[in-house]
Amino acid sequence: MSRGARLEAVGLLTGWGEGVAALPADARVTAAGRAVLPLARPALDGARFRRATRECLLGVAAVEAMLREAGIERETIRGSGTALVFVTAAAYGASNVEWLAGQAGTLHFPYTAPSVLPGEVAIEFGLTGPYVILIGGPTATVDGLWQVGRMIATGQCQRALVLAVETFAECEALWRRARWTLPGPLVESAACALLGPGEAAVTFHARAEATPLERSAEARAGCTMACAPLVALALARAAGQEAALVSGTWRGRTAALELAIAGRPVRA
């Protein structure tokens, strides 16, 4: 049984492109007044994806990006040894807006539920381990990272995916008139972190201050909501850090955790 967990890889897709190399130095300046930086609908093969919503396809594409980053095959994560934690604040908002506006038929009604996106991912990659859905912003993602750290450390799973997807183009108006003002630009994002066993325990801080890594992720990527902590981890891994203190702030609460980071794989 592992005593802790560590970050193995992060697959990152944003309105800026794939990976941290696509992120600008200053998101607000580079956005040049654009309110939303959208992600295109991924072109995935298979009849099952013809009716799937854009956010569902982005979830699948984020896991594929993680596999490329980790340098591993699909079979590595298939089965009951892999847990899946899905986090979002907005990803199912688009399908709900379209349904209420009468733009979607009864065939698409199931896609108004937040469970559909991780369900599509689980089917596509054959994930049959523990399964959790968290609705909220960056703090929910930090909570999810801590939960999978505990799952791995206590032997509930061998590895875990923490998946976050946020889309805004279809439901921008909802966020613009919300009680909580969001900093711009809103940047559509899909991110997937792979955690595996490690020697260091994941240390959780339920109440914390925003870390430099959190501020850097927002400055470079923009407002990515639940994806923000995963953006921060991708930045830390790209910088060669052996560990990261990553935080997330949402509606007056900041949570943080310390997580070990595996070295980047050497590819021929």
SVG drawing of the C-alpha trace seen along z (x, -y; Angstrom):
<svg xmlns="http://www.w3.org/2000/svg" viewBox="-38 -45 54 49">
<polyline fill="none" stroke="black" stroke-width="0.4" points="0.0,0.0 1.3,-3.5 1.9,-6.0 1.0,-8.9 0.4,-10.0 2.1,-12.0 1.2,-13.8 2.3,-11.8 1.0,-14.0 -1.5,-16.7 -3.3,-16.9 -4.3,-20.5 -6.6,-22.0 -7.6,-25.7 -8.9,-28.4 -5.2,-29.3 -4.3,-25.8 -2.9,-22.6 -0.4,-22.5 1.2,-25.2 3.4,-26.3 0.3,-27.7 -0.5,-30.0 0.3,-33.7 2.3,-35.6 -0.7,-37.8 -4.1,-36.4 -6.0,-39.7 -3.7,-41.6 -3.6,-38.9 -7.4,-38.5 -7.7,-42.1 -11.2,-42.6 -12.6,-39.2 -15.0,-38.0 -14.7,-34.3 -11.9,-32.2 -13.7,-29.1 -12.5,-25.6 -13.5,-24.0 -15.5,-20.8 -13.1,-17.9 -13.4,-15.7 -13.5,-12.3 -14.1,-9.0 -17.0,-6.8 -20.8,-6.7 -21.3,-7.2 -19.9,-10.7 -22.2,-12.0 -24.8,-13.2 -22.4,-13.9 -22.2,-17.5 -19.0,-19.5 -18.2,-19.4 -18.4,-15.6 -16.0,-15.4 -13.6,-17.8 -13.5,-15.5 -12.5,-12.6 -9.9,-14.8 -8.4,-16.0 -7.8,-12.4 -6.2,-11.7 -4.0,-14.7 -3.0,-13.4 -2.0,-10.0 0.2,-11.7 1.8,-13.8 2.4,-10.7 3.6,-8.6 1.3,-5.7 -1.3,-3.7 -5.0,-3.5 -4.7,0.0 -2.7,-1.4 -5.7,-3.2 -8.4,-0.7 -10.2,1.3 -11.1,1.1 -7.7,-0.1 -8.4,-3.7 -10.6,-6.1 -12.3,-9.0 -13.1,-12.4 -14.9,-14.9 -15.1,-18.6 -17.0,-21.4 -18.8,-24.6 -20.1,-25.3 -19.6,-22.4 -23.2,-21.2 -24.6,-24.7 -24.4,-24.8 -26.6,-21.8 -29.1,-23.1 -29.3,-26.5 -29.8,-24.8 -32.5,-22.5 -34.4,-25.4 -34.2,-27.4 -35.8,-24.6 -32.6,-24.0 -32.2,-20.4 -34.5,-17.4 -35.5,-14.7 -32.5,-12.6 -30.3,-15.2 -32.2,-15.6 -29.8,-13.2 -27.0,-15.6 -28.4,-18.2 -27.1,-16.1 -23.5,-16.6 -23.0,-12.9 -23.1,-12.4 -19.7,-13.9 -17.7,-11.6 -19.9,-8.7 -18.8,-9.2 -15.2,-9.3 -15.6,-6.2 -17.1,-4.3 -14.5,-5.4 -11.5,-4.5 -13.0,-1.5 -12.8,-3.1 -14.6,-1.0 -12.9,-2.1 -14.2,-4.6 -16.2,-7.5 -16.9,-10.9 -18.5,-14.1 -17.9,-17.5 -19.8,-20.6 -18.0,-23.9 -15.0,-26.0 -11.3,-25.7 -11.7,-24.7 -13.7,-21.7 -10.8,-20.6 -8.4,-20.9 -10.9,-18.9 -10.9,-16.3 -7.1,-16.1 -7.1,-15.5 -9.7,-12.8 -7.8,-10.8 -4.7,-11.2 -6.5,-9.5 -7.9,-6.8 -4.5,-5.9 -2.8,-6.0 -5.5,-3.7 -5.5,-1.2 -8.9,-2.1 -7.4,-2.5 -4.0,-2.2 -4.2,-5.5 -6.8,-8.2 -7.8,-10.8 -8.9,-14.2 -10.9,-15.7 -12.2,-19.2 -14.1,-20.7 -15.4,-24.3 -17.3,-25.7 -18.7,-29.2 -19.7,-30.2 -23.3,-28.9 -23.9,-30.2 -21.8,-33.3 -24.8,-35.4 -25.4,-33.2 -22.0,-34.0 -22.2,-37.7 -25.3,-38.2 -24.2,-36.0 -23.9,-37.4 -20.2,-36.6 -18.2,-38.7 -15.7,-36.7 -12.5,-38.1 -12.1,-38.0 -11.5,-36.6 -13.5,-33.4 -11.3,-30.7 -12.8,-27.4 -10.7,-24.6 -10.5,-20.8 -7.8,-19.3 -7.0,-15.9 -4.4,-15.1 -3.1,-11.5 -2.1,-10.7 -0.3,-7.6 1.3,-6.1 4.1,-8.0 6.1,-8.2 4.9,-11.7 1.4,-12.1 -0.9,-14.7 -1.2,-17.5 -4.5,-19.4 -5.2,-22.9 -9.0,-23.5 -8.4,-27.2 -5.5,-28.9 -4.2,-31.9 -3.9,-32.0 -0.5,-30.7 1.8,-32.2 1.1,-29.2 -2.7,-30.0 -2.0,-33.6 0.3,-32.6 -2.2,-30.2 -4.9,-32.9 -2.5,-35.5 -1.4,-33.2 -4.6,-31.2 -7.4,-33.6 -10.5,-32.4 -10.8,-28.7 -12.8,-28.0 -12.5,-24.3 -9.6,-23.8 -7.4,-26.4 -5.6,-24.1 -4.9,-21.7 -3.5,-24.5 -1.3,-25.4 -0.1,-21.8 0.7,-21.7 2.8,-24.9 4.6,-23.4 5.4,-20.1 6.6,-22.0 8.9,-24.0 10.5,-20.8 9.2,-21.2 9.4,-18.1 6.4,-19.3 3.8,-22.0 1.7,-23.9 -1.5,-24.5 -4.5,-26.4 -8.0,-27.3 -10.3,-30.2 -14.0,-30.1 -16.7,-32.3 -14.7,-33.5 -13.0,-30.2 -9.4,-29.2 -8.2,-25.6 -4.7,-24.3 -2.7,-21.1 0.9,-20.0 1.5,-17.4 4.6,-15.6 5.3,-15.7 7.0,-12.9 9.7,-13.8 8.8,-14.2 9.3,-11.0 12.3,-10.7 11.2,-10.2 13.4,-9.0"/>
</svg>
